[in-house]
Amino acid sequence: MALPLHQRLTYAGPPTTIDVAKIADFDVLATGRVPLERCVLWQDDVIAGLLPASALAVAAGVFGAGHPAPPQGYTGPWWGAGGRRDLVAPGDVVGLSPDNGLATVLWRRGSHANTLLATERCNSLCLMCSQPPRASADDHRPAHLIQIIELIDPDEPQLGISGGEPTLLGEGLAAVITAARHHLPNTALHVLSNGRRFADRDIAMSLAGIAPDAVTWGIPVYGDVAALHDYVVQAPGAFSETIEGLYNLASIGAVAEIRIVLTRPTVERLEALSRFIYRALPFAAHVAFMGLEPMGFARRNRDAIWIDPADFATPLGRAVHRLAAHGMTVSLYNLPLCVLPADLHRFARASISDWKNDFAPVCAPCPARAACAGFFVSADARWIGRDVRPLTDWPAPRDGADISCPA
């Protein structure tokens, strides 16, 4: 069951300027890592008396989702009521809006899917884009992202940055990466980019050169020929820019991952694309083949891009095994195990972000659910595929490293 990122609560108390805060219980405060004035206290611990009265006087407020009223005698900023208490927990970083009571989870403790939105702008218009770009003002975004980063637990293993196209932030993205390396030195960063701006070597140096070993750049390549890639991203010249950008990344020692969203146009040349990748892009640290997310442009362009997984299983298998045979690391994202041939199960990852992950009713008795990607919550019957079924011969969990980057 998906855990939504947004929750509408009731705000009570004096005017406040706090908009990004750490949800703090006794254990969070005991670490001493987060200033009290950037903490919103967990109401359960306030009521239980675990948090001293002095903390109430200094903290940015109290978070009481599921509680009908603030702690007795408390008159400061309070976000409470609402029907659920499981969407936000101590340790989480939240965005808070006193005007409308909206609480948004910006970083969820324990999630494998934490991703920061850098910008909604983009220089491509991909046919299957799940978050269509908008020409919105984003000068404030770097400072906002840095506020979030400062509150994230230092043991976070991986943090994503996405868009839009993050590189359009320019120096702002460089500042975000620098802040992440300072506050989260042990956290691997994964930035989703179309790679086009890296065709300018100076831009590649200024962004990817900051921490070449600590950041993985997830960059799509949709075809082995320019016409196909440019058609999918709806941007003439994009293929040339992307490939040149990948070479520039390789030349400065940056880590690049190749991503291929499985659409009707891309699967037609999937085997040729796999040959192109191992011959022209052998430095890629990882190759990910990805199922569609039925949102945004993908819904509008369904007839042009949708293909049932049962109809691309053969070329997908050949492409995956070809790359693996050449020593490349390969994963399958966003595809349920039952639509894949058994020989591809070892490449499949339970990859869909927890806030947009669900299973079809037919999946209820399946023994493979814990290891399966399942579906996007936005997927209705038209996007499920005809071969979806419970697996009756699911093997024991496999050993070995699991490379995961949620969608």
Phi and psi in degrees as a GROMACS rama.xvg file:
@    title "Ramachandran Plot"
@    xaxis  label "Phi"
@    yaxis  label "Psi"
@TYPE xy
-67.1666  145.082  ALA-2
-103.718  106.463  LEU-3
-58.0494  153.214  PRO-4
-88.1635  -18.5191  LEU-5
-116.169  144.957  HIS-6
-144.36  128.7  GLN-7
-91.0407  120.73  ARG-8
-121.82  -179.196  LEU-9
-102.94  132.417  THR-10
-103.042  135.205  TYR-11
-138.245  148.326  ALA-12
123.978  -174.892  GLY-13
-73.9894  167.562  PRO-14
-57.7269  143.399  PRO-15
-142.973  150.604  THR-16
-103.98  -0.452453  THR-17
-66.0207  129.397  ILE-18
-129.824  -16.7616  ASP-19
-132.393  126.008  VAL-20
-147.11  160.492  ALA-21
-96.7254  130.103  LYS-22
-77.1362  117.727  ILE-23
-119.802  123.029  ALA-24
-104.509  -168.953  ASP-25
-59.2477  -42.6243  PHE-26
-64.4522  -38.5876  ASP-27
-64.6774  -46.282  VAL-28
-66.514  -32.0431  LEU-29
-65.4214  -23.4633  ALA-30
-71.0034  -26.6705  THR-31
71.7799  12.2384  GLY-32
-84.4815  -25.3509  ARG-33
-114.798  126.204  VAL-34
-58.0093  139.894  PRO-35
-56.2901  -36.0306  LEU-36
-69.2793  -8.29678  GLU-37
-108.061  13.507  ARG-38
-110.667  139.898  CYS-39
-109.389  121.878  VAL-40
-77.8488  141.165  LEU-41
-73.4119  118.919  TRP-42
-62.6502  -32.8904  GLN-43
-56.9335  -41.3553  ASP-44
-75.1203  -28.34  ASP-45
-65.8129  -48.0807  VAL-46
-63.1875  -38.1977  ILE-47
-74.978  -6.92002  ALA-48
79.3128  12.3813  GLY-49
-74.808  -26.7525  LEU-50
-101.666  128.256  LEU-51
-68.824  156.247  PRO-52
-59.3782  -29.8621  ALA-53
-63.7832  -30.1474  SER-54
-68.017  -38.1599  ALA-55
-60.564  -33.5482  LEU-56
-72.791  -25.1902  ALA-57
-104.811  -31.7895  VAL-58
-63.3469  161.494  ALA-59
-74.35  -12.8655  ALA-60
159.943  -168.469  GLY-61
-128.106  137.583  VAL-62
-108.596  115.975  PHE-63
-127.411  41.7962  GLY-64
-53.441  131.323  ALA-65
90.0218  -12.8729  GLY-66
-97.0882  136  HIS-67
-75.3912  -17.4461  PRO-68
-152.43  159.733  ALA-69
-64.6223  166.804  PRO-70
-56.1592  145.728  PRO-71
-56.4043  126.94  GLN-72
86.709  -7.08388  GLY-73
-86.6408  131.688  TYR-74
-124.457  9.34516  THR-75
-83.9556  -170.687  GLY-76
-58.782  131.757  PRO-77
-142.367  127.999  TRP-78
-113.091  115.506  TRP-79
-153.112  -164.943  GLY-80
62.8354  -151.636  ALA-81
83.065  158.931  GLY-82
-90.3986  -12.298  GLY-83
-126.821  143.417  ARG-84
-116.195  7.31676  ARG-85
-105.042  1.69749  ASP-86
-85.4854  -26.1845  LEU-87
-128.339  141.381  VAL-88
-140.521  162.974  ALA-89
-54.3818  138.447  PRO-90
99.5501  -25.2493  GLY-91
-66.6191  154.049  ASP-92
-106.368  128.413  VAL-93
-127.196  152.247  VAL-94
-96.8535  133.773  GLY-95
-124.736  133.888  LEU-96
-123.253  103.222  SER-97
-61.9138  -28.96  PRO-98
-61.2463  -40.8433  ASP-99
-124.321  3.99622  ASN-100
74.3029  12.3595  GLY-101
-78.7301  129.8  LEU-102
-113.979  125.662  ALA-103
-120.282  126.294  THR-104
-75.6419  116.245  VAL-105
-95.3181  -27.9411  LEU-106
-150.464  126.265  TRP-107
-109.746  120.74  ARG-108
-60.6301  131.08  ARG-109
87.0059  -7.14241  GLY-110
-79.8419  147.141  SER-111
-92.7361  6.73483  HIS-112
-123.643  22.6284  ALA-113
-72.2305  119.573  ASN-114
-137.824  134.735  THR-115
-98.2574  133.578  LEU-116
-85.1799  115.038  LEU-117
-82.8021  -42.566  ALA-118
-164.599  156.747  THR-119
-99.3983  -2.50825  GLU-120
-79.041  152.017  ARG-121
-154.076  153.958  CYS-122
-103.36  11.6663  ASN-123
-128.99  166.119  SER-124
-134.267  61.8101  LEU-125
-55.6203  138.93  CYS-126
-55.7595  -33.5627  LEU-127
-108.911  18.1659  MET-128
-57.2758  123.978  CYS-129
-82.0424  -14.97  SER-130
-133.927  82.2885  GLN-131
-52.7525  137.708  PRO-132
-66.9909  153.874  PRO-133
-134.114  144.139  ARG-134
-84.4934  63.0602  ALA-135
-94.5936  151.604  SER-136
-67.6406  132.654  ALA-137
-136.329  21.5968  ASP-138
-60.9699  -26.1839  ASP-139
-82.4912  -13.3922  HIS-140
-62.3978  -45.4729  ARG-141
-56.4601  -45.6529  PRO-142
-63.3026  -38.7115  ALA-143
-63.8551  -44.3681  HIS-144
-65.1336  -38.0082  LEU-145
-65.3825  -38.1811  ILE-146
-57.2033  -43.3787  GLN-147
-64.0823  -48.1431  ILE-148
-57.0979  -38.6652  ILE-149
-63.6553  -19.5235  GLU-150
-104.428  -4.06196  LEU-151
-76.3309  143.004  ILE-152
-59.0329  136.695  ASP-153
-68.8589  -12.9933  PRO-154
-93.7757  11.9112  ASP-155
-58.9468  122.494  GLU-156
-73.871  -37.1554  PRO-157
-148.897  139.931  GLN-158
-131.388  129.654  LEU-159
-95.2883  152.633  GLY-160
-131.006  128.848  ILE-161
-139.23  -176.106  SER-162
-150.047  -146.393  GLY-163
34.3907  -161.985  GLY-164
-111.063  102.84  GLU-165
-56.5651  -32.6954  PRO-166
-66.4653  -15.0582  THR-167
-67.9785  -14.6108  LEU-168
-73.0872  -15.6959  LEU-169
57.5433  -124.455  GLY-170
-60.3312  -25.9102  GLU-171
-63.9277  -40.3386  GLY-172
-66.423  -38.7416  LEU-173
-59.8093  -39.6026  ALA-174
-65.9679  -37.7781  ALA-175
-65.4776  -45.871  VAL-176
-62.2512  -42.4487  ILE-177
-61.9642  -42.5456  THR-178
-63.9838  -40.3556  ALA-179
-64.2949  -40.7295  ALA-180
-65.7903  -31.624  ARG-181
-76.1871  -48.8956  HIS-182
-85.1268  -26.3818  HIS-183
-129.621  63.9  LEU-184
-63.6845  -20.6518  PRO-185
-102.958  8.39797  ASN-186
-96.8816  127.588  THR-187
-77.8349  133.141  ALA-188
-99.7617  140.427  LEU-189
-129.121  113.659  HIS-190
-109.94  123.803  VAL-191
-87.978  122.294  LEU-192
-145.161  151.939  SER-193
-82.0221  -5.89808  ASN-194
75.6882  -2.7404  GLY-195
-65.9385  -38.5412  ARG-196
-71.8815  -17.202  ARG-197
-72.7462  -6.10447  PHE-198
-61.3981  -23.6636  ALA-199
-87.4908  111.382  ASP-200
-60.9239  -32.7747  ARG-201
-63.6886  -38.9131  ASP-202
-68.0029  -41.2225  ILE-203
-58.5208  -42.8727  ALA-204
-66.8171  -41.6255  MET-205
-72.6572  -26.0269  SER-206
-103.993  -56.6003  LEU-207
-78.4074  -22.0453  ALA-208
-76.9313  -8.6402  GLY-209
-65.2676  -45.4665  ILE-210
-147.243  71.0029  ALA-211
-60.6968  -30.0849  PRO-212
-87.7421  -14.8627  ASP-213
-103.089  -9.15782  ALA-214
-120.09  130.405  VAL-215
-103.251  129.164  THR-216
-101.181  111.49  TRP-217
-87.0922  110.578  GLY-218
-124.756  129.259  ILE-219
-82.1269  141.268  PRO-220
-131.288  116.424  VAL-221
-102.85  -2.67849  TYR-222
-167.031  162.326  GLY-223
-88.7141  -3.43465  ASP-224
-126.779  149.113  VAL-225
-61.7239  -40.3749  ALA-226
-59.5918  -40.1145  ALA-227
-69.4861  -50.0538  LEU-228
-59.7826  -47.0023  HIS-229
-63.5276  -34.157  ASP-230
-66.1219  -45.5359  TYR-231
-62.8338  -41.2656  VAL-232
-90.8747  -3.74525  VAL-233
55.2795  47.0792  GLN-234
-150.214  102.854  ALA-235
-57.9931  135.331  PRO-236
86.6252  -2.75124  GLY-237
-65.6527  -37.557  ALA-238
-60.5164  -47.9182  PHE-239
-60.6101  -44.3421  SER-240
-63.9747  -41.9985  GLU-241
-65.5598  -45.8716  THR-242
-65.9789  -42.0508  ILE-243
-63.5857  -38.5888  GLU-244
-62.8164  -39.8327  GLY-245
-63.6177  -40.7179  LEU-246
-66.1319  -36.9861  TYR-247
-65.2053  -40.0619  ASN-248
-61.1784  -45.3698  LEU-249
-61.8739  -36.9753  ALA-250
-69.1126  -22.1841  SER-251
-103.708  7.88159  ILE-252
82.7106  14.0943  GLY-253
-76.1994  157.443  ALA-254
-97.1596  125.719  VAL-255
-120.646  138.658  ALA-256
-115.617  137.444  GLU-257
-97.9943  132.049  ILE-258
-119.986  134.759  ARG-259
-128.187  110.88  ILE-260
-80.5823  130.998  VAL-261
-84.9023  99.0351  LEU-262
-120.001  168.535  THR-263
-55.6751  -44.4261  ARG-264
-65.1961  -39.2966  PRO-265
-74.8315  -33.9467  THR-266
-71.9419  -17.6274  VAL-267
-65.218  -26.6635  GLU-268
-124.952  32.8952  ARG-269
-64.5365  -41.6387  LEU-270
-67.2438  -40.9276  GLU-271
-63.8673  -37.8254  ALA-272
-64.156  -39.814  LEU-273
-63.3116  -38.7221  SER-274
-63.7337  -42.5976  ARG-275
-61.2621  -41.2873  PHE-276
-64.7523  -48.1296  ILE-277
-75.126  -20.4863  TYR-278
-87.4438  -43.6602  ARG-279
-97.0269  -24.1121  ALA-280
-128.821  49.5186  LEU-281
-67.1666  -14.2208  PRO-282
-80.2082  -6.3442  PHE-283
-59.9167  129.737  ALA-284
-75.8318  -20.3983  ALA-285
-164.036  143.438  HIS-286
-123.517  125.322  VAL-287
-120.19  122.937  ALA-288
-96.038  132.649  PHE-289
-130.115  135.953  MET-290
-74.4744  160.631  GLY-291
-72.8785  144.34  LEU-292
-101.351  115.863  GLU-293
-79.4573  72.0003  PRO-294
-139.316  163.072  MET-295
58.6708  -130.255  GLY-296
-62.853  -27.6758  PHE-297
-59.3302  -41.0341  ALA-298
-65.3657  -43.8998  ARG-299
-65.4958  -33.3028  ARG-300
-104.726  22.3539  ASN-301
-52.7294  -45.1945  ARG-302
-61.7174  -29.8007  ASP-303
-85.9041  -23.6109  ALA-304
-117.883  -24.1876  ILE-305
-74.5424  134.682  TRP-306
-142.613  132.581  ILE-307
-61.9731  133.108  ASP-308
-52.4597  -30.2648  PRO-309
-61.5622  -24.4382  ALA-310
-91.4203  -7.74884  ASP-311
-120.075  9.51176  PHE-312
-59.4533  -40.5975  ALA-313
-67.8736  -54.0589  THR-314
-63.8766  -32.2702  PRO-315
-63.704  -45.9335  LEU-316
-59.4432  -42.6879  GLY-317
-64.9924  -41.2934  ARG-318
-65.3632  -44.9339  ALA-319
-62.9155  -48.7895  VAL-320
-68.2592  -31.8726  HIS-321
-64.1739  -46.457  ARG-322
-65.9617  -43.3509  LEU-323
-62.2001  -38.0718  ALA-324
-64.9937  -24.5747  ALA-325
-93.4902  14.9606  HIS-326
82.6523  12.3214  GLY-327
-89.74  147.378  MET-328
-84.7374  124.704  THR-329
-127.236  141.924  VAL-330
-136.973  155.52  SER-331
-114.802  122.126  LEU-332
-111.596  149.836  TYR-333
64.7493  22.9849  ASN-334
-123.653  125.298  LEU-335
-66.6377  148.337  PRO-336
-58.9775  -35.436  LEU-337
-67.9641  -18.5056  CYS-338
-90.7488  -1.51498  VAL-339
-105.762  144.52  LEU-340
-60.1642  151.046  PRO-341
-57.6476  -31.0043  ALA-342
-74.6654  -5.24732  ASP-343
-102.845  -6.64709  LEU-344
-58.5165  -34.3615  HIS-345
-69.0329  -14.9134  ARG-346
-95.0015  -12.8184  PHE-347
-79.4646  142.395  ALA-348
-123.509  143.818  ARG-349
-78.8243  84.2056  ALA-350
-105.467  -18.3758  SER-351
-71.9015  134.261  ILE-352
-54.4464  141.468  SER-353
-62.033  -23.4291  ASP-354
-84.0761  -6.05283  TRP-355
-136.061  30.4356  LYS-356
-110.024  136.838  ASN-357
-154.026  175.209  ASP-358
-127.99  151.788  PHE-359
-73.5875  155.328  ALA-360
-53.8861  -35.0491  PRO-361
-65.0003  -17.5807  VAL-362
-79.5227  -10.0966  CYS-363
-51.1051  -46.0053  ALA-364
-88.2602  5.12679  PRO-365
-72.2475  128.778  CYS-366
-74.6768  -8.06767  PRO-367
-96.3589  4.84691  ALA-368
-56.6826  -39.27  ARG-369
-63.7778  -25.5955  ALA-370
-103.659  1.80208  ALA-371
-101.561  146.371  CYS-372
-69.6366  -28.2182  ALA-373
67.6487  -139.953  GLY-374
-136.095  163.765  PHE-375
-75.3449  145.264  PHE-376
-61.4696  -21.8525  VAL-377
-80.9792  -3.09074  SER-378
-84.6154  116.655  ALA-379
-97.0398  -169.969  ASP-380
-59.0198  -26.9732  ALA-381
-70.3001  -17.2766  ARG-382
-112.835  5.59445  TRP-383
-82.6695  -43.3897  ILE-384
101.386  145.472  GLY-385
-77.4458  -16.5786  ARG-386
-96.9824  9.01706  ASP-387
-69.038  129.121  VAL-388
-166.88  159.845  ARG-389
-67.0483  141.394  PRO-390
-85.5649  125.198  LEU-391
-93.7915  -13.0308  THR-392
-124.842  37.8694  ASP-393
-66.0438  127.746  TRP-394
-77.2578  173.864  PRO-395
-63.7173  154.638  ALA-396
-54.6892  138.947  PRO-397
-79.4887  154.844  ARG-398
-90.7986  169.148  ASP-399
111.377  169.677  GLY-400
-69.0966  146.986  ALA-401
-119.778  113.869  ASP-402
-91.8048  118.289  ILE-403
-134.779  133.098  SER-404
-140.686  111.378  CYS-405
-66.1566  156.657  PRO-406
